[in-house]
Amino acid sequence: MLTRIEQAEQRWGGIHKLIDTWLEERKTLLVQYCQLAGLPPFENNNNALPGNQEIEQFCETLMDYASTGHFELYDKILDECSQNGKDQNQIEEIAEKIKATTDTALSFNDNYAEPDEEQDMSGFMKNLTQLGETLELRFELEDKLLESIQQPAS
């Protein structure tokens, strides 16, 4: 996933400050995800769950990232494509698929944004894995949305 983010930065970085900020948030989100999941280079040797502070920070980043996309970026892309005479149906379809991935992110956030000592965390790693799969799909769809900016009008 990190390679995809780096490719996205190379392709779309510099087009618009909002896109640059959003891609940077995406990278931060992915690094925090890898830390929580114990993925290289953040391997977790003792199979312990991450600390509450790390989980809270990840949830904050996750919600910031999703919000930036929904409330700032997607509408700007749709507007720009409309102004340039591009087919909005395909773009709106991609945006709807992206919005569907938000449910998984919101559910994860609702379950883990404010962890406490008495919370049952037995399903945390399974839920984190499901979220990771959803994020991978979301990133792929978002890249398609960004590609729509550069495609000529049909």
C-alpha positions as CSV (number, residue, x, y, z in Angstrom):
1,M,0.0,0.0,0.0
2,L,2.9,2.4,0.7
3,T,4.1,2.0,-2.9
4,R,0.7,3.0,-4.1
5,I,0.7,6.1,-1.9
6,E,4.1,7.1,-3.2
7,Q,2.9,6.6,-6.8
8,A,-0.1,8.7,-6.0
9,E,2.1,11.5,-4.6
10,Q,4.2,11.4,-7.7
11,R,1.2,11.5,-10.1
12,W,-1.0,14.0,-8.3
13,G,1.3,15.9,-5.9
14,G,1.4,19.5,-6.7
15,I,-1.9,19.6,-8.6
16,H,-3.7,21.3,-5.7
17,K,-2.6,22.0,-2.1
18,L,-5.7,20.1,-0.8
19,I,-4.7,17.0,-2.7
20,D,-1.1,17.3,-1.3
21,T,-2.4,17.6,2.2
22,W,-4.8,14.7,1.7
23,L,-2.1,12.4,0.3
24,E,0.1,13.3,3.3
25,E,-2.7,12.3,5.6
26,R,-3.1,9.0,3.7
27,K,0.6,8.3,4.3
28,T,0.3,9.1,8.0
29,L,-2.7,6.9,8.2
30,L,-0.9,4.0,6.6
31,V,2.1,4.3,8.8
32,Q,-0.1,4.4,11.9
33,Y,-2.0,1.3,10.6
34,C,1.3,-0.6,10.1
35,Q,2.3,0.3,13.6
36,L,-0.9,-0.9,15.1
37,A,-0.9,-4.1,13.1
38,G,2.7,-4.8,13.9
39,L,3.6,-4.9,10.2
40,P,7.2,-4.3,9.0
41,P,9.1,-2.3,9.9
42,F,7.0,-2.0,13.1
43,E,6.9,-5.7,14.0
44,N,5.4,-6.6,17.3
45,N,7.4,-9.4,18.8
46,N,5.4,-10.1,21.9
47,N,1.9,-10.2,20.2
48,A,0.6,-7.5,22.6
49,L,-2.1,-5.2,21.6
50,P,-1.1,-1.6,20.9
51,G,-1.5,1.0,23.6
52,N,-4.7,3.0,24.0
53,Q,-2.9,6.2,23.0
54,E,-1.7,4.7,19.7
55,I,-5.3,3.5,19.0
56,E,-6.8,6.9,19.8
57,Q,-4.3,8.7,17.5
58,F,-5.0,6.2,14.7
59,C,-8.7,6.7,15.0
60,E,-8.3,10.5,14.9
61,T,-6.2,10.3,11.8
62,L,-8.7,7.9,10.2
63,M,-11.6,10.2,10.9
64,D,-9.6,13.3,9.6
65,Y,-8.7,11.4,6.5
66,A,-12.2,10.3,5.8
67,S,-13.6,13.7,6.5
68,T,-11.2,15.5,4.2
69,G,-12.2,13.2,1.4
70,H,-15.9,13.4,1.9
71,F,-16.3,17.0,2.9
72,E,-13.6,18.7,0.8
73,L,-12.0,16.7,-1.9
74,Y,-14.7,14.5,-3.6
75,D,-17.0,17.5,-4.2
76,K,-14.1,19.5,-5.7
77,I,-13.2,16.7,-8.0
78,L,-16.9,16.3,-9.1
79,D,-17.2,20.0,-9.7
80,E,-14.0,20.2,-11.7
81,C,-15.0,17.2,-13.8
82,S,-18.4,18.8,-14.4
83,Q,-16.8,22.1,-15.5
84,N,-14.5,20.3,-17.9
85,G,-17.4,18.3,-19.5
86,K,-16.4,14.9,-18.2
87,D,-18.9,12.1,-17.6
88,Q,-20.1,12.6,-14.0
89,N,-21.9,9.3,-13.8
90,Q,-18.8,7.2,-13.6
91,I,-17.2,9.7,-11.2
92,E,-20.2,9.7,-8.9
93,E,-20.3,5.9,-9.0
94,I,-16.7,5.8,-7.8
95,A,-17.5,8.4,-5.1
96,E,-20.4,6.3,-3.9
97,K,-18.2,3.2,-3.6
98,I,-15.7,5.2,-1.6
99,K,-18.5,6.4,0.7
100,A,-19.5,2.8,1.3
101,T,-16.1,2.1,2.7
102,T,-16.6,4.8,5.3
103,D,-19.0,2.6,7.2
104,T,-16.2,0.2,8.1
105,A,-14.0,3.2,9.2
106,L,-16.8,4.7,11.3
107,S,-17.6,1.3,12.9
108,F,-13.9,0.8,13.8
109,N,-13.8,4.3,15.2
110,D,-17.0,3.8,17.2
111,N,-15.5,0.7,18.8
112,Y,-12.0,1.8,19.5
113,A,-11.6,5.6,19.5
114,E,-11.9,5.8,23.3
115,P,-10.5,2.5,24.6
116,D,-10.5,1.9,28.3
117,E,-9.1,-0.8,30.6
118,E,-12.3,-2.7,30.8
119,Q,-13.1,-2.8,27.1
120,D,-13.1,-6.2,25.4
121,M,-10.3,-6.0,22.8
122,S,-10.4,-9.7,21.7
123,G,-11.6,-8.8,18.3
124,F,-9.3,-5.8,17.8
125,M,-6.8,-7.4,15.4
126,K,-9.5,-9.0,13.3
127,N,-11.3,-5.7,13.0
128,L,-8.0,-3.9,12.3
129,T,-7.3,-6.4,9.5
130,Q,-10.8,-5.9,8.0
131,L,-10.3,-2.1,8.2
132,G,-6.9,-2.5,6.4
133,E,-8.6,-4.4,3.5
134,T,-11.2,-1.7,3.3
135,L,-8.6,1.0,3.3
136,E,-6.7,-0.7,0.5
137,L,-9.9,-0.7,-1.6
138,R,-10.6,2.9,-0.7
139,F,-7.2,4.0,-1.7
140,E,-7.6,2.2,-5.1
141,L,-11.0,3.9,-5.6
142,E,-9.7,7.3,-4.6
143,D,-6.8,6.9,-7.1
144,K,-9.4,6.3,-9.8
145,L,-11.2,9.4,-8.7
146,L,-8.0,11.4,-9.0
147,E,-7.3,9.9,-12.4
148,S,-10.6,11.3,-13.6
149,I,-9.1,14.8,-13.2
150,Q,-6.4,14.1,-15.7
151,Q,-8.5,12.2,-18.2
152,P,-9.7,14.2,-21.2
153,A,-13.5,14.8,-21.6
154,S,-15.4,12.2,-23.6
